[in-house]
Amino acid sequence: MVTSAISLLVIYTADLAACEEFYRGLGLRLVRERHGPGPEHLAATLSDGGVLEFYPARSQPPTGRLRLGLTVDADPGATGLQLPPGRHLLRDPDGRTVDLQVVAR
């Protein structure tokens, strides 16, 4: 069996500021980055080491139909999240489905 993992997922968004607010509200620690002459974007390193990045769509079309699954801590002090433990289906500002699993630790 080959070991594999997603190490990078890039999402192009029409509204970077709205996505920043939404995903920060889920507890992601987003930082602003810029690589060389590329556009400023947001990046979050996930607990498994994978990186989730949000780029302004600009010349790329926004990332369309996508279902993103995330697991976050239920502790509102750690995330600011006000959802009870369990599964929640949310929509991000671009209309993508976010399958959120809130766990109590």
Phi, psi and omega in degrees: 000134178272132176278132179216156178203154173280121180260338181210133173228122181250129178242128177264130185234146176283341184222085183300319182296318180293320177294322178301312180297315182298308185286329172297322178297338176273356178103001178289137177267094183269135175238148178277135180224160172210129179252110180058226182276005182292172182286153172295140181214179181246144179222142174230129173268123183276167186298336179270004179095349177292157181241132176248123181239145176240122180246147171295139186299313181040247183281346176268146173289149176302147177294120185277232185302117181206137173246117184252124178257127179229145173245128181229159179285139181283352183289107182298336177292330181274328187241336187083001183284138181245035179250143178287161176304146180132188182263135180225132174260119183240169174238132177278175185301337178266003177091004178285145178282131174244113179269100188258124175254113180262123183242145175270130181248000000 
